[in-house]
Amino acid sequence: MTEDWRHGGFGLYLHWPFCAAKCPYCDFNSHVSAAIDQRRWQAAYLAEIDRIAAEVPDRILNTVFFGGGTPSLMEPELVSAILDRIRARWRLSNDLEVTLEANPTSIESGRFRAYSEAGVNRISMGMQALNDTDLRRLGRMHTAAEGRRAFDIARTHFQRVSFDLIYARQEQDLASWEAELREAIGMAVDHFSLYQLTIEEGTAFGRRAAIGKLPGLPDEDLGADMYLRTQEICDSAGLHAYEVSNHAREGAECRHNEVYWRYGDYAGIGPGAHGRLTLAGQRHATTTPKAPGAWLEMVERDGCGELPREALPRDEQAIEFLLFGLRLAEGIDPLRYRALSGRDLPQDKIRDLQELGLISDDSGRIRATAEGRAVLNGVIRELMP
């Protein structure tokens, strides 16, 4: 019997926790540090690669993703050493995807050629906005002109370049977002991650909003209009939403993120990195300490940067499968859900959601419709065990 994770493949995520500055909207595990001993970090990453590869030596590795933080602050020699060790430890798929997240400052874009020579073949660029006023509001350290230059440089070194934009920003109206999105599409991009600005607790924006110091945010109706207009503009440009917040030309989808959404296995290395690993037929959740110093010391002291693993019960696997899979335009296979959970999806709920036009059930797959994706959390709640 085929192990379930093989439906999604196997990927490796490496977390670089450092940034030059903390963006006010960011709730990721990122830290600002005056000095970083990259040789010490290299030793820790290589040790963790060795440890995990010894557990799953026979896997074919489909994807590698350097996330953060700001991985484009990593020395190219560090990236090269990590990829060399990965090549030595795993069999690689013929079309291995290696993504590195980058900020478009002139310093970081100057490293693009070296990253390409090390084996990175896809860049995910954190543009976030294409005008200087909003970039300043978002706490970004690059100008719009720097962003455009960095994008042009990236296109000369990488066949695949994605970039992120945030919409529903302060004082932003529908017309200005449409114009910005069309400009971005005109830059010959083949993959977008387009996120609606959310105000998270524990962030600088969250604290400002709590005391009324974050004016001009679009209301819920305008945010919904921006989402729907985004879908229309991207669809007409051939950049279809293969996932709720991700648009790509056919063949340019982020295969690493598809490992997550298709509920494959992935190893997580670095501070705060999560993973899902199937061992002896049981899927486990893996986590690591969030604090960079704590993770580093744990690897050096114990030879392992991972906290105790949790074996995932079938109901939790079923919930995760729904949460990830229904984000995808391709939807989910109900037979796979039954194999994971030991039960069928609730047919009465399926019928109700179909009648409301929120899901489709055809060709052996259940998919959220365009209307359903706009209220996806509610759809998923109806189907949960």
C-alpha positions in Angstrom: 0.0 0.0 0.0 1.3 3.4 -1.0 2.1 5.6 2.1 -0.2 8.6 2.1 2.6 11.3 2.1 3.7 10.1 -1.3 0.6 11.9 -2.8 2.4 15.2 -2.0 6.0 14.3 -2.2 8.9 15.2 0.1 10.4 18.6 0.7 13.0 20.3 2.9 12.4 23.6 4.6 15.3 25.6 6.1 14.5 28.6 8.3 16.9 31.6 8.4 15.6 33.6 11.3 17.4 36.9 10.8 16.3 40.2 9.2 17.9 43.6 8.8 14.8 45.1 10.4 11.4 43.8 11.7 8.5 44.8 9.5 5.6 46.2 11.5 3.0 43.7 10.0 5.2 40.6 10.4 4.3 37.8 12.9 6.8 35.3 11.5 9.7 34.0 13.6 12.2 36.7 12.6 14.9 38.5 14.6 17.3 41.4 14.2 20.9 40.7 15.3 23.9 42.9 15.2 26.3 40.0 14.6 25.8 36.6 13.1 28.5 33.9 13.1 27.5 32.3 9.8 30.2 29.5 10.1 28.6 28.4 13.4 25.1 28.4 11.8 26.5 26.4 8.8 27.8 23.7 11.2 24.4 23.5 12.8 22.4 23.3 9.5 24.7 20.6 8.1 24.5 18.5 11.3 20.7 18.7 11.2 20.7 17.7 7.5 22.8 14.7 8.4 20.5 13.7 11.3 17.3 13.8 9.3 18.8 12.2 6.2 19.8 9.3 8.4 16.2 8.8 9.4 14.7 9.0 5.9 17.7 8.1 3.7 15.6 6.5 0.9 13.4 9.5 0.1 13.6 11.2 -3.2 13.8 15.0 -2.4 11.5 17.1 -4.6 12.0 20.6 -3.2 14.2 22.8 -1.0 13.0 26.1 0.4 15.1 28.7 2.2 12.5 30.8 4.2 12.7 33.3 6.9 13.4 35.9 8.2 15.4 37.1 5.2 17.5 34.2 3.6 19.1 36.6 1.1 21.1 37.8 4.1 22.8 34.4 4.1 26.3 34.3 2.7 26.3 32.6 -0.7 29.0 30.2 0.7 26.6 29.1 3.4 23.8 28.4 0.9 26.3 26.5 -1.3 27.5 24.4 1.6 23.9 23.5 2.6 23.0 22.5 -1.0 26.2 20.4 -1.4 25.4 18.5 1.8 21.8 17.9 0.6 23.0 16.5 -2.7 25.3 14.2 -0.8 22.6 12.9 1.5 19.5 12.4 -0.6 18.5 11.2 -4.0 17.1 14.3 -5.9 14.2 14.5 -8.3 15.2 15.3 -11.8 13.5 18.7 -11.6 14.5 19.6 -8.0 13.1 23.0 -7.1 15.3 25.2 -4.8 13.7 28.4 -3.7 15.2 31.2 -1.7 13.2 34.1 -0.3 14.9 37.5 -1.0 14.4 41.2 -0.3 15.0 43.5 -3.2 17.6 45.7 -1.7 20.7 46.5 -3.8 23.0 44.6 -1.3 20.9 41.4 -1.5 20.2 41.5 -5.2 24.0 41.7 -5.7 24.2 38.1 -4.4 21.7 36.6 -6.9 24.4 35.3 -9.3 26.2 33.5 -6.5 23.0 31.9 -5.3 22.3 30.7 -8.8 25.7 29.2 -9.1 25.2 27.5 -5.7 22.1 25.7 -7.0 19.1 28.0 -6.2 16.8 28.0 -9.2 13.8 30.0 -8.0 13.7 33.3 -6.2 10.7 34.5 -4.1 11.0 38.2 -3.8 9.3 40.3 -1.0 8.3 43.3 -3.0 5.1 44.0 -1.0 4.3 47.3 -2.8 5.3 49.3 -5.9 5.2 52.8 -4.4 7.5 54.4 -1.9 4.8 55.8 0.4 3.4 52.4 1.1 6.8 50.7 1.3 7.7 53.2 4.1 4.4 52.5 5.9 5.1 48.7 5.7 8.6 49.3 7.1 10.4 48.0 4.0 14.0 48.9 3.5 13.9 49.2 -0.3 12.5 51.8 -2.6 10.1 50.9 -5.5 12.9 51.7 -8.0 15.3 49.3 -6.1 12.6 46.7 -6.2 12.2 47.0 -10.0 16.0 46.8 -10.5 16.3 43.8 -8.3 13.5 42.1 -10.2 15.3 42.7 -13.5 18.6 41.3 -12.0 16.8 38.3 -10.7 15.3 37.5 -14.1 18.8 37.4 -15.6 19.9 34.7 -13.2 16.8 32.7 -12.5 14.2 31.2 -14.9 11.6 31.3 -12.1 11.0 34.5 -10.1 8.0 35.0 -7.8 7.1 38.1 -5.9 4.8 39.0 -3.0 2.5 41.9 -2.9 0.3 43.0 0.0 -3.0 44.7 -0.7 -5.8 46.3 1.4 -3.2 48.7 2.8 -3.7 52.0 4.5 -5.4 54.6 2.3 -5.5 52.2 -0.6 -8.6 52.2 -2.9 -9.7 49.7 -5.5 -8.5 51.7 -8.5 -5.0 52.2 -7.1 -4.7 48.5 -6.4 -5.9 47.6 -9.8 -3.3 49.9 -11.4 -0.5 48.5 -9.2 -1.5 44.9 -9.9 -1.5 45.5 -13.7 1.9 47.1 -13.5 3.2 44.1 -11.6 1.8 41.7 -14.3 3.5 43.9 -16.9 6.8 43.1 -15.4 6.6 39.6 -17.1 6.2 37.7 -13.8 5.0 34.1 -13.8 4.1 33.7 -10.1 2.5 36.0 -7.6 1.7 35.6 -3.9 -0.9 38.2 -3.2 -1.9 38.7 0.4 -4.5 40.8 2.0 -3.0 42.8 4.9 -4.1 41.3 8.2 -3.4 42.9 11.5 -1.9 40.3 13.8 -1.7 40.5 17.6 1.9 40.9 18.9 3.0 42.9 15.9 3.8 46.7 15.7 0.7 47.1 13.5 -1.4 45.2 16.0 -0.3 47.4 18.9 -1.0 50.6 16.8 -4.4 49.4 15.7 -5.3 48.6 19.3 -4.9 52.3 20.3 -6.4 53.7 17.1 -3.1 54.7 15.5 -3.5 52.7 12.2 -5.9 54.8 10.2 -7.2 54.4 6.7 -7.5 50.6 6.5 -10.1 49.4 4.0 -13.3 48.1 5.5 -14.4 44.5 5.1 -16.5 45.2 1.9 -13.6 47.0 0.2 -11.3 44.2 1.2 -13.7 41.6 -0.4 -13.9 43.7 -3.6 -10.1 43.9 -3.8 -9.9 40.1 -3.5 -12.5 39.5 -6.2 -11.0 42.1 -8.5 -7.6 40.4 -8.0 -8.9 37.1 -9.2 -10.5 38.7 -12.3 -7.3 40.6 -13.3 -5.0 37.7 -12.7 -7.3 35.2 -14.5 -7.5 37.5 -17.6 -3.7 37.7 -17.6 -3.3 33.9 -17.5 -2.2 33.9 -13.8 -4.8 31.6 -12.4 -5.2 31.1 -8.6 -4.0 27.6 -8.1 -4.2 28.3 -4.4 -6.2 31.0 -2.4 -3.4 33.5 -2.3 -1.1 32.3 -5.1 -1.3 32.8 -8.8 0.8 31.3 -11.5 1.1 30.6 -15.2 0.7 26.9 -16.0 3.8 25.1 -14.9 5.2 27.9 -12.7 3.4 26.9 -9.5 5.6 26.7 -6.3 6.1 23.0 -6.0 7.5 23.3 -2.5 4.3 24.9 -1.2 2.3 22.2 -3.1 4.1 19.6 -1.0 2.4 21.3 2.1 -1.0 21.8 0.4 -1.1 18.2 -1.0 -0.2 17.0 2.5 3.1 15.5 1.7 6.1 15.0 4.0 8.6 17.8 4.8 11.5 18.2 7.1 11.8 21.5 8.9 15.3 22.7 10.0 16.1 25.9 11.9 14.5 28.0 14.6 10.7 27.7 14.7 10.6 25.3 11.7 7.8 22.9 11.5 7.7 19.5 9.8 5.6 16.5 9.0 7.4 13.2 8.8 6.0 9.7 8.2 8.0 7.0 10.0 7.0 3.4 10.2 3.6 4.3 8.8 2.9 7.0 11.4 2.8 10.7 10.5 4.6 12.9 13.1 4.5 16.7 13.7 8.0 18.1 14.3 8.8 21.5 15.9 11.9 23.3 17.0 12.6 26.1 19.5 11.8 29.6 18.1 14.6 31.5 19.7 17.7 31.4 17.4 20.2 31.1 20.2 18.2 28.3 21.9 18.0 26.3 18.7 21.7 26.7 17.9 22.8 25.7 21.4 20.4 22.7 21.3 22.0 21.4 18.1 25.5 21.9 19.4 24.8 20.5 22.9 22.4 17.6 22.1 23.1 16.9 18.4 19.4 17.5 17.7 17.6 20.8 17.2 14.1 19.3 17.4 11.6 19.2 20.3 9.9 15.9 21.2 7.8 14.7 18.3 4.0 14.3 18.4 2.4 11.4 16.7 -0.6 12.8 14.8 -4.0 11.0 15.5 -6.1 10.3 12.5 -8.7 13.1 13.2 -5.9 15.7 13.3 -4.5 14.4 10.0 -8.0 14.6 8.5 -8.3 18.2 9.7 -4.9 19.2 8.3 -5.7 17.5 5.0 -8.9 19.6 4.7 -7.2 22.8 5.8 -4.4 22.5 3.2 -6.1 20.7 0.4 -9.2 22.8 0.0 -6.9 25.9 -0.5 -5.9 24.4 -3.8 -7.9 24.9 -7.0 -7.5 21.1 -7.6 -9.3 20.4 -4.4 -9.2 17.0 -2.5 -9.8 13.4 -3.2 -12.6 12.1 -0.8 -11.1 8.6 -1.0 -7.8 9.9 0.4 -9.7 11.6 3.2 -11.4 8.3 4.1 -8.1 6.5 4.2 -6.6 9.2 6.5 -9.6 9.6 8.8 -11.3 6.2 8.7 -14.6 8.0 7.8 -16.3 9.5 4.9 -16.9 13.2 4.4 -20.4 14.2 5.7 -22.6 13.9 2.7 -25.3 16.1 4.1 -22.8 18.9 4.5 -21.5 18.3 1.0 -25.0 18.7 -0.4 -25.7 21.8 1.6 -22.4 23.5 0.5 -23.1 22.5 -3.2 -26.6 24.0 -3.0 -25.1 27.2 -1.7 -22.6 27.2 -4.6 -19.6 27.0 -2.3 -18.1 23.7 -3.4 -18.3 21.4 -6.5 -18.2 17.6 -6.4 -17.2 16.2 -9.7 -14.7 13.9 -11.4 -14.0 12.3 -8.0 -12.7 15.6 -6.4 -14.2 18.1 -4.1 -13.3 21.7 -4.8 -14.1 25.1 -3.3 -15.7 27.3 -6.0 -14.7 31.0 -6.5 -17.5 31.9 -4.0 -16.4 29.2 -1.6 -12.8 30.4 -1.6 -13.9 33.8 -0.4 -15.3 32.2 2.7 -13.0 29.2 2.8 -12.7 28.9 6.6 -16.4 28.6 7.0 -16.5 25.9 4.3 -13.8 23.9 6.0 -15.5 24.2 9.4 -18.6 22.6 8.0 -16.6 19.5 6.7 -14.4 19.0 9.8 -14.8 15.8 11.8 
